Amino acid sequence: MDKVKVNNIRVYAHHGCLAEETAIGSEYLVNVSVDADLTKASISDKLSDTVDYVHINHIVKEEMKVPSKLLEHIGRRIINRIFSEIQIVQKAEVEVSKINPPIGGDVEKVTIVLKEKRKN
């Protein structure tokens, strides 16, 4: 299985359990890695035969606009859309990181990682 990775998609969004987090917002990083058979694309040189990373970026940006309390919820929505909209994808891994989380310490970021295989 081949891979397409889209790394460090930077987004300013309004997520969190605290009212201040959703009001003020903060910076997030999202990484997406998908597994698909890219053999056809490597021969045809056609965008329609591969995973369009512009489409992945679009999904991430749209889902990050929807406020959520948990990073896990955002990651699940992103994975669901990838499987729904990009049929060639067989596996997906999504990392959602909150930069400078308000946890009362000097922490660069917190990250959740969700992985899933397509259910046939």
N, CA, C and O atoms as a Tinker XYZ file with bonds, in Angstrom:
   480  protein
     1  N      0.853000   -1.182000    0.000000    73     2
     2  CA     0.000000    0.000000    0.000000    64     1     3
     3  C      0.896000    1.241000    0.000000    63     2     4     5
     4  O      1.928000    1.280000    0.670000    81     3
     5  N      0.486000    2.231000   -0.752000    73     3     6
     6  CA     1.229000    3.481000   -0.881000    64     5     7
     7  C      0.635000    4.521000    0.072000    63     6     8     9
     8  O     -0.423000    4.297000    0.660000    81     7
     9  N      1.320000    5.658000    0.223000    73     7    10
    10  CA     0.885000    6.696000    1.161000    64     9    11
    11  C      0.865000    8.076000    0.523000    63    10    12    13
    12  O      1.658000    8.384000   -0.366000    81    11
    13  N     -0.053000    8.888000    0.994000    73    11    14
    14  CA    -0.054000   10.319000    0.731000    64    13    15
    15  C     -0.130000   10.979000    2.100000    63    14    16    17
    16  O     -1.001000   10.651000    2.906000    81    15
    17  N      0.786000   11.913000    2.365000    73    15    18
    18  CA     0.810000   12.624000    3.637000    64    17    19
    19  C      0.644000   14.118000    3.397000    63    18    20    21
    20  O      1.245000   14.689000    2.486000    81    19
    21  N     -0.169000   14.730000    4.220000    73    19    22
    22  CA    -0.307000   16.185000    4.221000    64    21    23
    23  C      0.030000   16.607000    5.650000    63    22    24    25
    24  O     -0.716000   16.308000    6.582000    81    23
    25  N      1.148000   17.298000    5.816000    73    23    26
    26  CA     1.674000   17.594000    7.147000    64    25    27
    27  C      1.590000   19.068000    7.517000    63    26    28    29
    28  O      1.745000   19.964000    6.687000    81    27
    29  N      1.340000   19.272000    8.792000    73    27    30
    30  CA     1.347000   20.607000    9.404000    64    29    31
    31  C      0.390000   21.595000    8.745000    63    30    32    33
    32  O      0.762000   22.715000    8.397000    81    31
    33  N     -0.853000   21.145000    8.585000    73    31    34
    34  CA    -1.898000   22.062000    8.127000    64    33    35
    35  C     -2.195000   22.979000    9.316000    63    34    36    37
    36  O     -2.686000   22.524000   10.349000    81    35
    37  N     -1.901000   24.251000    9.166000    73    35    38
    38  CA    -2.075000   25.220000   10.256000    64    37    39
    39  C     -3.462000   25.850000   10.164000    63    38    40    41
    40  O     -3.884000   26.319000    9.107000    81    39
    41  N     -4.157000   25.846000   11.298000    73    39    42
    42  CA    -5.517000   26.377000   11.343000    64    41    43
    43  C     -5.721000   27.119000   12.658000    63    42    44    45
    44  O     -5.278000   26.663000   13.712000    81    43
    45  N     -6.385000   28.247000   12.590000    73    43    46
    46  CA    -6.831000   28.940000   13.803000    64    45    47
    47  C     -8.299000   28.571000   13.971000    63    46    48    49
    48  O     -9.106000   28.786000   13.066000    81    47
    49  N     -8.650000   28.006000   15.145000    73    47    50
    50  CA   -10.015000   27.514000   15.330000    64    49    51
    51  C    -10.460000   27.710000   16.772000    63    50    52    53
    52  O     -9.688000   28.146000   17.626000    81    51
    53  N    -11.714000   27.380000   17.021000    73    51    54
    54  CA   -12.349000   27.621000   18.318000    64    53    55
    55  C    -12.862000   26.315000   18.909000    63    54    56    57
    56  O    -14.056000   26.020000   18.841000    81    55
    57  N    -11.951000   25.534000   19.488000    73    55    58
    58  CA   -12.299000   24.254000   20.097000    64    57    59
    59  C    -11.889000   24.248000   21.556000    63    58    60    61
    60  O    -10.991000   24.985000   21.961000    81    59
    61  N    -12.553000   23.411000   22.345000    73    59    62
    62  CA   -12.159000   23.240000   23.738000    64    61    63
    63  C    -13.347000   23.101000   24.659000    63    62    64    65
    64  O    -14.481000   23.399000   24.286000    81    63
    65  N    -13.076000   22.646000   25.860000    73    63    66
    66  CA   -14.113000   22.458000   26.881000    64    65    67
    67  C    -14.393000   23.731000   27.662000    63    66    68    69
    68  O    -15.471000   23.886000   28.236000    81    67
    69  N    -13.431000   24.640000   27.687000    73    67    70
    70  CA   -13.605000   25.895000   28.425000    64    69    71
    71  C    -14.216000   26.966000   27.528000    63    70    72    73
    72  O    -13.899000   27.048000   26.342000    81    71
    73  N    -15.086000   27.778000   28.099000    73    71    74
    74  CA   -15.738000   28.852000   27.335000    64    73    75
    75  C    -14.712000   29.797000   26.722000    63    74    76    77
    76  O    -14.899000   30.284000   25.607000    81    75
    77  N    -13.625000   30.058000   27.453000    73    75    78
    78  CA   -12.584000   30.954000   26.958000    64    77    79
    79  C    -11.923000   30.399000   25.690000    63    78    80    81
    80  O    -11.589000   31.150000   24.773000    81    79
    81  N    -11.741000   29.074000   25.651000    73    79    82
    82  CA   -11.104000   28.452000   24.485000    64    81    83
    83  C    -11.944000   28.637000   23.231000    63    82    84    85
    84  O    -11.423000   28.952000   22.161000    81    83
    85  N    -13.234000   28.440000   23.374000    73    83    86
    86  CA   -14.094000   28.563000   22.196000    64    85    87
    87  C    -14.306000   30.023000   21.806000    63    86    88    89
    88  O    -14.527000   30.324000   20.633000    81    87
    89  N    -14.243000   30.933000   22.778000    73    87    90
    90  CA   -14.416000   32.356000   22.474000    64    89    91
    91  C    -13.166000   32.943000   21.832000    63    90    92    93
    92  O    -13.249000   33.632000   20.815000    81    91
    93  N    -12.015000   32.672000   22.421000    73    91    94
    94  CA   -10.762000   33.264000   21.957000    64    93    95
    95  C    -10.185000   32.499000   20.776000    63    94    96    97
    96  O     -9.704000   33.103000   19.817000    81    95
    97  N    -10.230000   31.174000   20.840000    73    95    98
    98  CA    -9.639000   30.339000   19.799000    64    97    99
    99  C     -8.153000   30.151000   20.016000    63    98   100   101
   100  O     -7.555000   30.789000   20.883000    81    99
   101  N     -7.565000   29.278000   19.231000    73    99   102
   102  CA    -6.130000   29.032000   19.306000    64   101   103
   103  C     -5.654000   28.367000   18.023000    63   102   104   105
   104  O     -6.440000   28.067000   17.124000    81   103
   105  N     -4.353000   28.146000   17.965000    73   103   106
   106  CA    -3.752000   27.539000   16.780000    64   105   107
   107  C     -3.715000   26.021000   16.896000    63   106   108   109
   108  O     -3.537000   25.462000   17.978000    81   107
   109  N     -3.888000   25.380000   15.756000    73   107   110
   110  CA    -3.873000   23.924000   15.672000    64   109   111
   111  C     -3.003000   23.507000   14.498000    63   110   112   113
   112  O     -2.828000   24.248000   13.531000    81   111
   113  N     -2.466000   22.302000   14.610000    73   111   114
   114  CA    -1.761000   21.651000   13.504000    64   113   115
   115  C     -2.457000   20.326000   13.247000    63   114   116   117
   116  O     -2.803000   19.604000   14.183000    81   115
   117  N     -2.660000   20.013000   11.984000    73   115   118
   118  CA    -3.279000   18.742000   11.619000    64   117   119
   119  C     -2.380000   18.049000   10.609000    63   118   120   121
   120  O     -1.933000   18.651000    9.633000    81   119
   121  N     -2.124000   16.764000   10.865000    73   119   122
   122  CA    -1.388000   15.908000    9.942000    64   121   123
   123  C     -2.318000   14.792000    9.487000    63   122   124   125
   124  O     -3.037000   14.201000   10.293000    81   123
   125  N     -2.295000   14.511000    8.189000    73   123   126
   126  CA    -3.117000   13.441000    7.640000    64   125   127
   127  C     -2.221000   12.533000    6.805000    63   126   128   129
   128  O     -1.439000   13.000000    5.976000    81   127
   129  N     -2.347000   11.228000    7.038000    73   127   130
   130  CA    -1.649000   10.230000    6.240000    64   129   131
   131  C     -2.682000    9.210000    5.785000    63   130   132   133
   132  O     -3.426000    8.667000    6.602000    81   131
   133  N     -2.727000    8.952000    4.490000    73   131   134
   134  CA    -3.679000    7.972000    3.972000    64   133   135
   135  C     -2.950000    6.924000    3.141000    63   134   136   137
   136  O     -1.966000    7.223000    2.465000    81   135
   137  N     -3.448000    5.695000    3.201000    73   135   138
   138  CA    -2.915000    4.596000    2.411000    64   137   139
   139  C     -3.866000    4.319000    1.256000    63   138   140   141
   140  O     -5.082000    4.246000    1.435000    81   139
   141  N     -3.295000    4.166000    0.079000    73   139   142
   142  CA    -4.076000    3.866000   -1.119000    64   141   143
   143  C     -3.148000    3.233000   -2.149000    63   142   144   145
   144  O     -1.929000    3.397000   -2.080000    81   143
   145  N     -3.719000    2.523000   -3.084000    73   143   146
   146  CA    -2.935000    1.968000   -4.183000    64   145   147
   147  C     -2.750000    3.073000   -5.223000    63   146   148   149
   148  O     -3.702000    3.476000   -5.891000    81   147
   149  N     -1.518000    3.554000   -5.348000    73   147   150
   150  CA    -1.215000    4.656000   -6.266000    64   149   151
   151  C     -0.571000    4.181000   -7.564000    63   150   152   153
   152  O     -0.031000    4.983000   -8.325000    81   151
   153  N     -0.629000    2.883000   -7.810000    73   151   154
   154  CA    -0.015000    2.309000   -9.014000    64   153   155
   155  C     -0.570000    2.945000  -10.280000    63   154   156   157
   156  O      0.188000    3.370000  -11.152000    81   155
   157  N     -1.885000    3.008000  -10.377000    73   155   158
   158  CA    -2.530000    3.560000  -11.579000    64   157   159
   159  C     -2.078000    5.004000  -11.823000    63   158   160   161
   160  O     -1.770000    5.376000  -12.955000    81   159
   161  N     -2.040000    5.812000  -10.766000    73   159   162
   162  CA    -1.631000    7.213000  -10.898000    64   161   163
   163  C     -0.171000    7.328000  -11.321000    63   162   164   165
   164  O      0.191000    8.223000  -12.084000    81   163
   165  N      0.665000    6.420000  -10.822000    73   163   166
   166  CA     2.088000    6.479000  -11.169000    64   165   167
   167  C      2.326000    6.176000  -12.645000    63   166   168   169
   168  O      3.360000    6.550000  -13.198000    81   167
   169  N      1.385000    5.510000  -13.275000    73   167   170
   170  CA     1.489000    5.191000  -14.703000    64   169   171
   171  C      0.757000    6.227000  -15.552000    63   170   172   173
   172  O      1.276000    6.686000  -16.570000    81   171
   173  N     -0.458000    6.593000  -15.124000    73   171   174
   174  CA    -1.311000    7.465000  -15.944000    64   173   175
   175  C     -0.929000    8.942000  -15.871000    63   174   176   177
   176  O     -1.155000    9.683000  -16.828000    81   175
   177  N     -0.353000    9.380000  -14.751000    73   175   178
   178  CA    -0.041000   10.788000  -14.519000    64   177   179
   179  C     -1.309000   11.646000  -14.500000    63   178   180   181
   180  O     -1.287000   12.806000  -14.912000    81   179
   181  N     -2.424000   11.061000  -14.013000    73   179   182
   182  CA    -3.707000   11.769000  -13.943000    64   181   183
   183  C     -4.113000   11.985000  -12.491000    63   182   184   185
   184  O     -4.055000   11.063000  -11.678000    81   183
   185  N     -4.520000   13.198000  -12.174000    73   183   186
   186  CA    -4.971000   13.546000  -10.833000    64   185   187
   187  C     -6.150000   12.682000  -10.403000    63   186   188   189
   188  O     -6.270000   12.339000   -9.227000    81   187
   189  N     -7.007000   12.333000  -11.328000    73   187   190
   190  CA    -8.196000   11.532000  -11.010000    64   189   191
   191  C     -7.858000   10.119000  -10.543000    63   190   192   193
   192  O     -8.722000    9.426000  -10.005000    81   191
   193  N     -6.615000    9.682000  -10.741000    73   191   194
   194  CA    -6.210000    8.335000  -10.339000    64   193   195
   195  C     -5.470000    8.296000   -9.005000    63   194   196   197
   196  O     -4.961000    7.245000   -8.614000    81   195
   197  N     -5.403000    9.416000   -8.310000    73   195   198
   198  CA    -4.655000    9.463000   -7.057000    64   197   199
   199  C     -5.486000   10.096000   -5.943000    63   198   200   201
   200  O     -6.660000   10.410000   -6.135000    81   199
   201  N     -4.878000   10.274000   -4.805000    73   199   202
   202  CA    -5.489000   10.996000   -3.690000    64   201   203
   203  C     -5.080000   12.455000   -3.839000    63   202   204   205
   204  O     -3.897000   12.789000   -3.765000    81   203
   205  N     -6.056000   13.309000   -4.046000    73   203   206
   206  CA    -5.795000   14.737000   -4.235000    64   205   207
   207  C     -5.547000   15.394000   -2.872000    63   206   208   209
   208  O     -6.470000   15.524000   -2.068000    81   207
   209  N     -4.313000   15.803000   -2.617000    73   207   210
   210  CA    -3.996000   16.394000   -1.312000    64   209   211
   211  C     -4.681000   17.737000   -1.123000    63   210   212   213
   212  O     -4.853000   18.178000    0.014000    81   211
   213  N     -5.072000   18.395000   -2.196000    73   211   214
   214  CA    -5.855000   19.632000   -2.073000    64   213   215
   215  C     -7.215000   19.311000   -1.448000    63   214   216   217
   216  O     -7.731000   20.078000   -0.636000    81   215
   217  N     -7.781000   18.178000   -1.833000    73   215   218
   218  CA    -9.064000   17.738000   -1.277000    64   217   219
   219  C     -8.920000   17.438000    0.223000    63   218   220   221
   220  O     -9.789000   17.803000    1.015000    81   219
   221  N     -7.833000   16.779000    0.606000    73   219   222
   222  CA    -7.590000   16.492000    2.023000    64   221   223
   223  C     -7.479000   17.800000    2.803000    63   222   224   225
   224  O     -8.089000   17.941000    3.864000    81   223
   225  N     -6.720000   18.741000    2.296000    73   223   226
   226  CA    -6.571000   20.043000    2.954000    64   225   227
   227  C     -7.923000   20.727000    3.109000    63   226   228   229
   228  O     -8.206000   21.309000    4.157000    81   227
   229  N     -8.754000   20.665000    2.088000    73   227   230
   230  CA   -10.088000   21.263000    2.112000    64   229   231
   231  C    -10.953000   20.632000    3.217000    63   230   232   233
   232  O    -11.619000   21.344000    3.968000    81   231
   233  N    -10.939000   19.298000    3.310000    73   231   234
   234  CA   -11.705000   18.598000    4.344000    64   233   235
   235  C    -11.261000   19.068000    5.728000    63   234   236   237
   236  O    -12.091000   19.395000    6.576000    81   235
   237  N     -9.945000   19.097000    5.948000    73   235   238
   238  CA    -9.420000   19.513000    7.251000    64   237   239
   239  C     -9.869000   20.925000    7.584000    63   238   240   241
   240  O    -10.358000   21.170000    8.686000    81   239
   241  N     -9.713000   21.853000    6.662000    73   239   242
   242  CA   -10.070000   23.255000    6.918000    64   241   243
   243  C    -11.566000   23.391000    7.237000    63   242   244   245
   244  O    -11.940000   24.140000    8.139000    81   243
   245  N    -12.417000   22.674000    6.503000    73   243   246
   246  CA   -13.862000   22.746000    6.758000    64   245   247
   247  C    -14.225000   22.170000    8.124000    63   246   248   249
   248  O    -15.006000   22.767000    8.865000    81   247
   249  N    -13.663000   21.018000    8.455000    73   247   250
   250  CA   -13.994000   20.383000    9.733000    64   249   251
   251  C    -13.441000   21.161000   10.915000    63   250   252   253
   252  O    -14.035000   21.143000   11.993000    81   251
   253  N    -12.329000   21.837000   10.739000    73   251   254
   254  CA   -11.761000   22.636000   11.825000    64   253   255
   255  C    -12.602000   23.885000   12.101000    63   254   256   257
   256  O    -12.469000   24.483000   13.168000    81   255
   257  N    -13.456000   24.287000   11.173000    73   255   258
   258  CA   -14.346000   25.433000   11.385000    64   257   259
   259  C    -15.504000   25.102000   12.322000    63   258   260   261
   260  O    -16.116000   26.005000   12.892000    81   259
   261  N    -15.809000   23.815000   12.485000    73   259   262
   262  CA   -16.936000   23.381000   13.309000    64   261   263
   263  C    -16.451000   23.216000   14.751000    63   262   264   265
   264  O    -15.660000   22.314000   15.028000    81   263
   265  N    -16.914000   24.080000   15.687000    73   263   266
   266  CA   -16.429000   23.989000   17.069000    64   265   267
   267  C    -16.745000   22.643000   17.715000    63   266   268   269
   268  O    -17.846000   22.112000   17.572000    81   267
   269  N    -15.759000   22.105000   18.427000    73   267   270
   270  CA   -15.907000   20.855000   19.170000    64   269   271
   271  C    -15.227000   21.015000   20.517000    63   270   272   273
   272  O    -14.328000   21.839000   20.686000    81   271
   273  N    -15.668000   20.219000   21.463000    73   271   274
   274  CA   -15.016000   20.219000   22.766000    64   273   275
   275  C    -13.725000   19.411000   22.723000    63   274   276   277
   276  O    -12.726000   19.795000   23.331000    81   275
   277  N    -13.749000   18.287000   21.999000    73   275   278
   278  CA   -12.625000   17.364000   22.021000    64   277   279
   279  C    -11.918000   17.258000   20.673000    63   278   280   281
   280  O    -12.554000   17.270000   19.619000    81   279
   281  N    -10.601000   17.154000   20.725000    73   279   282
   282  CA    -9.812000   16.939000   19.512000    64   281   283
   283  C    -10.184000   15.613000   18.854000    63   282   284   285
   284  O    -10.144000   15.488000   17.630000    81   283
   285  N    -10.544000   14.633000   19.664000    73   283   286
   286  CA   -10.939000   13.322000   19.141000    64   285   287
   287  C    -12.148000   13.438000   18.216000    63   286   288   289
   288  O    -12.232000   12.753000   17.196000    81   287
   289  N    -13.072000   14.305000   18.580000    73   287   290
   290  CA   -14.281000   14.496000   17.771000    64   289   291
   291  C    -13.936000   15.093000   16.405000    63   290   292   293
   292  O    -14.497000   14.699000   15.383000    81   291
   293  N    -13.017000   16.037000   16.406000    73   291   294
   294  CA   -12.570000   16.648000   15.149000    64   293   295
   295  C    -11.887000   15.591000   14.269000    63   294   296   297
   296  O    -12.177000   15.482000   13.078000    81   295
   297  N    -10.983000   14.823000   14.869000    73   295   298
   298  CA   -10.281000   13.773000   14.123000    64   297   299
   299  C    -11.232000   12.769000   13.505000    63   298   300   301
   300  O    -11.041000   12.355000   12.362000    81   299
   301  N    -12.263000   12.369000   14.254000    73   299   302
   302  CA   -13.256000   11.405000   13.745000    64   301   303
   303  C    -13.996000   11.982000   12.555000    63   302   304   305
   304  O    -14.214000   11.283000   11.566000    81   303
   305  N    -14.385000   13.247000   12.632000    73   303   306
   306  CA   -15.100000   13.873000   11.507000    64   305   307
   307  C    -14.218000   13.914000   10.261000    63   306   308   309
   308  O    -14.694000   13.669000    9.153000    81   307
   309  N    -12.943000   14.222000   10.439000    73   307   310
   310  CA   -12.023000   14.278000    9.302000    64   309   311
   311  C    -11.895000   12.899000    8.660000    63   310   312   313
   312  O    -11.983000   12.776000    7.438000    81   311
   313  N    -11.689000   11.868000    9.466000    73   311   314
   314  CA   -11.581000   10.505000    8.936000    64   313   315
   315  C    -12.862000   10.099000    8.217000    63   314   316   317
   316  O    -12.805000    9.539000    7.123000    81   315
   317  N    -14.003000   10.372000    8.814000    73   315   318
   318  CA   -15.279000   10.013000    8.182000    64   317   319
   319  C    -15.421000   10.659000    6.809000    63   318   320   321
   320  O    -15.855000   10.010000    5.857000    81   319
   321  N    -15.060000   11.923000    6.704000    73   319   322
   322  CA   -15.160000   12.617000    5.412000    64   321   323
   323  C    -14.179000   12.058000    4.391000    63   322   324   325
   324  O    -14.517000   11.921000    3.216000    81   323
   325  N    -12.970000   11.737000    4.830000    73   323   326
   326  CA   -11.983000   11.170000    3.906000    64   325   327
   327  C    -12.527000    9.883000    3.306000    63   326   328   329
   328  O    -12.479000    9.705000    2.089000    81   327
   329  N    -13.046000    8.979000    4.139000    73   327   330
   330  CA   -13.577000    7.714000    3.633000    64   329   331
   331  C    -14.824000    7.931000    2.773000    63   330   332   333
   332  O    -15.043000    7.208000    1.801000    81   331
   333  N    -15.624000    8.910000    3.124000    73   331   334
   334  CA   -16.839000    9.188000    2.366000    64   333   335
   335  C    -16.551000    9.805000    0.992000    63   334   336   337
   336  O    -17.239000    9.507000    0.016000    81   335
   337  N    -15.534000   10.663000    0.927000    73   335   338
   338  CA   -15.310000   11.449000   -0.282000    64   337   339
   339  C    -14.158000   10.980000   -1.165000    63   338   340   341
   340  O    -14.091000   11.356000   -2.335000    81   339
   341  N    -13.257000   10.170000   -0.631000    73   339   342
   342  CA   -12.095000    9.741000   -1.417000    64   341   343
   343  C    -12.063000    8.208000   -1.413000    63   342   344   345
   344  O    -11.482000    7.589000   -0.522000    81   343
   345  N    -12.686000    7.624000   -2.405000    73   343   346
   346  CA   -12.912000    6.179000   -2.428000    64   345   347
   347  C    -11.641000    5.330000   -2.490000    63   346   348   349
   348  O    -11.643000    4.187000   -2.033000    81   347
   349  N    -10.587000    5.859000   -3.033000    73   347   350
   350  CA    -9.340000    5.110000   -3.194000    64   349   351
   351  C     -8.634000    4.868000   -1.853000    63   350   352   353
   352  O     -7.808000    3.961000   -1.749000    81   351
   353  N     -8.950000    5.669000   -0.827000    73   351   354
   354  CA    -8.289000    5.565000    0.477000    64   353   355
   355  C     -8.734000    4.296000    1.197000    63   354   356   357
   356  O     -9.930000    4.033000    1.329000    81   355
   357  N     -7.745000    3.501000    1.668000    73   355   358
   358  CA    -8.017000    2.270000    2.403000    64   357   359
   359  C     -7.745000    2.405000    3.896000    63   358   360   361
   360  O     -8.388000    1.732000    4.702000    81   359
   361  N     -6.806000    3.262000    4.274000    73   359   362
   362  CA    -6.480000    3.521000    5.681000    64   361   363
   363  C     -6.251000    5.012000    5.837000    63   362   364   365
   364  O     -5.798000    5.683000    4.910000    81   363
   365  N     -6.567000    5.523000    7.019000    73   363   366
   366  CA    -6.322000    6.938000    7.301000    64   365   367
   367  C     -5.808000    7.095000    8.726000    63   366   368   369
   368  O     -6.243000    6.409000    9.651000    81   367
   369  N     -4.876000    8.014000    8.866000    73   367   370
   370  CA    -4.375000    8.401000   10.186000    64   369   371
   371  C     -4.434000    9.913000   10.263000    63   370   372   373
   372  O     -3.936000   10.611000    9.380000    81   371
   373  N     -5.045000   10.415000   11.326000    73   371   374
   374  CA    -5.199000   11.858000   11.515000    64   373   375
   375  C     -4.644000   12.239000   12.883000    63   374   376   377
   376  O     -4.989000   11.637000   13.899000    81   375
   377  N     -3.780000   13.248000   12.889000    73   375   378
   378  CA    -3.246000   13.817000   14.124000    64   377   379
   379  C     -3.756000   15.249000   14.224000    63   378   380   381
   380  O     -3.598000   16.044000   13.298000    81   379
   381  N     -4.366000   15.563000   15.355000    73   379   382
   382  CA    -4.824000   16.929000   15.603000    64   381   383
   383  C     -4.088000   17.418000   16.843000    63   382   384   385
   384  O     -4.182000   16.810000   17.910000    81   383
   385  N     -3.351000   18.523000   16.698000    73   383   386
   386  CA    -2.562000   19.080000   17.798000    64   385   387
   387  C     -3.055000   20.473000   18.153000    63   386   388   389
   388  O     -3.292000   21.311000   17.283000    81   387
   389  N     -3.204000   20.698000   19.446000    73   387   390
   390  CA    -3.527000   22.037000   19.951000    64   389   391
   391  C     -2.227000   22.655000   20.432000    63   390   392   393
   392  O     -1.555000   22.110000   21.307000    81   391
   393  N     -1.874000   23.807000   19.848000    73   391   394
   394  CA    -0.641000   24.505000   20.198000    64   393   395
   395  C     -0.867000   25.306000   21.487000    63   394   396   397
   396  O     -1.904000   25.951000   21.646000    81   395
   397  N      0.094000   25.262000   22.393000    73   395   398
   398  CA     0.019000   25.986000   23.673000    64   397   399
   399  C     -1.311000   25.764000   24.399000    63   398   400   401
   400  O     -2.049000   26.721000   24.633000    81   399
   401  N     -1.626000   24.522000   24.754000    73   399   402
   402  CA    -2.907000   24.258000   25.422000    64   401   403
   403  C     -2.951000   24.891000   26.813000    63   402   404   405
   404  O     -1.922000   24.987000   27.481000    81   403
   405  N     -4.138000   25.323000   27.253000    73   403   406
   406  CA    -4.262000   25.970000   28.565000    64   405   407
   407  C     -4.332000   24.926000   29.690000    63   406   408   409
   408  O     -5.399000   24.685000   30.255000    81   407
   409  N     -3.183000   24.309000   30.008000    73   407   410
   410  CA    -3.192000   23.267000   31.032000    64   409   411
   411  C     -2.322000   23.624000   32.230000    63   410   412   413
   412  O     -1.957000   22.752000   33.018000    81   411
   413  N     -1.993000   24.888000   32.367000    73   411   414
   414  CA    -1.262000   25.339000   33.541000    64   413   415
   415  C      0.194000   24.905000   33.575000    63   414   416   417
   416  O      0.735000   24.630000   34.647000    81   415
   417  N      0.822000   24.842000   32.431000    73   415   418
   418  CA     2.233000   24.481000   32.373000    64   417   419
   419  C      2.821000   24.871000   31.045000    63   418   420   421
   420  O      2.105000   25.301000   30.141000    81   419
   421  N      4.123000   24.725000   30.921000    73   419   422
   422  CA     4.815000   25.063000   29.683000    64   421   423
   423  C      4.794000   23.840000   28.771000    63   422   424   425
   424  O      5.705000   23.014000   28.802000    81   423
   425  N      3.738000   23.735000   27.955000    73   423   426
   426  CA     3.544000   22.600000   27.060000    64   425   427
   427  C      3.420000   23.128000   25.639000    63   426   428   429
   428  O      2.579000   23.981000   25.356000    81   427
   429  N      4.253000   22.622000   24.757000    73   427   430
   430  CA     4.228000   23.077000   23.365000    64   429   431
   431  C      2.903000   22.753000   22.686000    63   430   432   433
   432  O      2.301000   23.610000   22.040000    81   431
   433  N      2.450000   21.494000   22.838000    73   431   434
   434  CA     1.211000   21.085000   22.193000    64   433   435
   435  C      0.736000   19.764000   22.769000    63   434   436   437
   436  O      1.508000   19.011000   23.363000    81   435
   437  N     -0.539000   19.498000   22.584000    73   435   438
   438  CA    -1.104000   18.188000   22.872000    64   437   439
   439  C     -1.642000   17.644000   21.559000    63   438   440   441
   440  O     -2.155000   18.395000   20.731000    81   439
   441  N     -1.524000   16.337000   21.374000    73   439   442
   442  CA    -1.898000   15.727000   20.101000    64   441   443
   443  C     -2.708000   14.460000   20.335000    63   442   444   445
   444  O     -2.391000   13.653000   21.209000    81   443
   445  N     -3.756000   14.303000   19.540000    73   443   446
   446  CA    -4.469000   13.018000   19.503000    64   445   447
   447  C     -4.185000   12.399000   18.138000    63   446   448   449
   448  O     -3.992000   13.108000   17.151000    81   447
   449  N     -4.163000   11.078000   18.098000    73   447   450
   450  CA    -3.935000   10.352000   16.853000    64   449   451
   451  C     -5.043000    9.316000   16.705000    63   450   452   453
   452  O     -5.239000    8.474000   17.582000    81   451
   453  N     -5.762000    9.383000   15.594000    73   451   454
   454  CA    -6.781000    8.388000   15.275000    64   453   455
   455  C     -6.375000    7.667000   14.007000    63   454   456   457
   456  O     -5.908000    8.289000   13.052000    81   455
   457  N     -6.555000    6.333000   13.997000    73   455   458
   458  CA    -6.240000    5.511000   12.831000    64   457   459
   459  C     -7.447000    4.634000   12.532000    63   458   460   461
   460  O     -8.116000    4.138000   13.439000    81   459
   461  N     -7.709000    4.456000   11.253000    73   459   462
   462  CA    -8.822000    3.590000   10.879000    64   461   463
   463  C     -8.614000    2.997000    9.501000    63   462   464   465
   464  O     -8.028000    3.623000    8.618000    81   463
   465  N     -9.112000    1.759000    9.331000    73   463   466
   466  CA    -9.146000    1.100000    8.029000    64   465   467
   467  C    -10.544000    1.219000    7.477000    63   466   468   469
   468  O    -11.517000    1.260000    8.231000    81   467
   469  N    -10.650000    1.274000    6.154000    73   467   470
   470  CA   -11.956000    1.322000    5.508000    64   469   471
   471  C    -12.720000    0.029000    5.824000    63   470   472   473
   472  O    -12.170000   -1.069000    5.743000    81   471
   473  N    -13.966000    0.183000    6.177000    73   471   474
   474  CA   -14.822000   -0.983000    6.416000    64   473   475
   475  C    -15.559000   -1.280000    5.120000    63   474   476   477
   476  O    -16.302000   -0.443000    4.608000    81   475
   477  N    -15.349000   -2.468000    4.601000    73   475   478
   478  CA   -15.985000   -2.800000    3.311000    64   477   479
   479  C    -17.295000   -3.520000    3.480000    63   478   480
   480  O    -17.943000   -3.862000    2.492000    81   479
